[in-house]
């Protein structure tokens, strides 16, 4: 097993927004701050990021006069169906005539030894 494979999937906390992100990230995907620009080992990824999954949907408030509450739950399971993580990624309310567009995007990229 190479060093790159041993660290694949390792995470850290973004110092700017406190989100959990990949240790190999050169910028935070949430707040988009650069993380490693001062590091002598910093090299931008040469491989492009691939998006094998993108799901988008719209939730609209049409019939009920009272506000509707929503919560966005994200679950990740492994190949055996075991729960890896479960998080509430957002909550809110819709009032009459309002709508929200929700997107789920999964990005993947190869792990390189320089990360």
C-alpha positions in Angstrom: 0.0 0.0 0.0 1.4 3.4 -1.0 1.4 6.4 1.3 -1.2 8.0 -0.9 -3.6 5.1 -0.4 -3.0 5.0 3.3 -4.2 8.6 3.6 -7.0 8.4 1.1 -10.2 9.8 2.7 -8.4 11.4 5.6 -10.2 14.5 6.8 -9.6 17.7 8.7 -11.5 20.7 9.8 -11.5 23.9 7.7 -9.9 26.6 9.8 -12.3 29.2 8.2 -15.8 27.6 8.3 -15.1 24.6 10.6 -16.6 22.1 7.9 -15.1 18.6 7.8 -13.2 18.4 4.5 -10.7 16.1 2.8 -7.2 16.5 4.0 -6.0 16.5 0.3 -8.1 19.6 -0.5 -6.2 22.7 -1.5 -9.4 24.8 -1.0 -12.5 24.3 1.1 -15.5 23.2 -1.0 -17.8 24.9 1.4 -16.3 28.4 2.0 -13.9 28.2 -0.9 -10.9 29.6 1.1 -7.5 28.5 0.0 -5.9 26.2 2.5 -2.4 25.2 1.3 -1.2 28.1 -0.8 1.7 28.9 1.5 2.8 25.3 1.8 6.0 24.4 -0.1 4.4 21.0 -1.0 1.3 22.7 -2.5 0.7 21.7 -6.1 -2.7 22.2 -7.7 -4.4 18.9 -8.7 -3.4 17.9 -12.2 -6.3 15.5 -12.5 -9.8 17.0 -12.9 -12.6 16.3 -10.5 -15.3 14.1 -11.8 -19.0 14.4 -10.8 -20.6 10.9 -11.2 -23.7 11.9 -9.3 -25.8 15.1 -9.5 -29.4 15.1 -8.3 -31.5 18.2 -8.3 -35.1 18.7 -7.2 -37.6 21.5 -6.4 -39.9 21.7 -3.4 -42.8 24.1 -3.8 -45.4 25.3 -1.4 -48.8 25.3 -3.2 -51.8 24.1 -1.2 -51.5 24.6 2.6 -51.9 28.2 3.9 -49.6 27.5 6.9 -45.8 27.5 6.5 -44.2 24.1 5.9 -40.9 23.1 7.6 -38.2 21.0 5.9 -35.0 19.4 6.9 -32.4 18.0 4.6 -30.8 14.8 5.7 -27.8 13.2 4.1 -26.9 9.5 4.7 -23.8 7.7 3.4 -23.8 3.9 3.5 -21.0 1.4 2.6 -21.4 -1.6 0.2 -22.8 -3.7 3.0 -25.5 -1.1 3.8 -23.8 0.0 7.1 -24.4 3.6 8.0 -21.1 5.5 7.6 -22.5 9.0 8.3 -25.8 10.8 8.8 -26.1 14.5 9.0 -28.7 17.2 8.8 -27.3 19.6 6.3 -30.1 22.2 6.4 -33.4 23.2 7.8 -35.9 25.9 6.9 -39.5 26.8 6.1 -41.6 27.5 3.0 -44.4 30.0 3.0 -47.2 30.1 0.5 -45.9 30.7 -3.0 -42.2 30.0 -2.1 -40.0 27.2 -3.4 -36.5 25.9 -2.9 -34.2 24.0 -5.3 -32.0 21.3 -3.6 -28.9 19.8 -5.2 -26.9 16.8 -4.3 -23.5 16.7 -5.9 -20.8 14.0 -5.4 -17.3 14.9 -6.6 -14.5 12.3 -6.9 -10.8 12.7 -7.8 -7.8 10.4 -7.8 -5.5 10.5 -4.8 -2.0 11.5 -5.8 1.2 11.0 -3.7 1.7 14.8 -3.5 -1.4 15.4 -1.5 
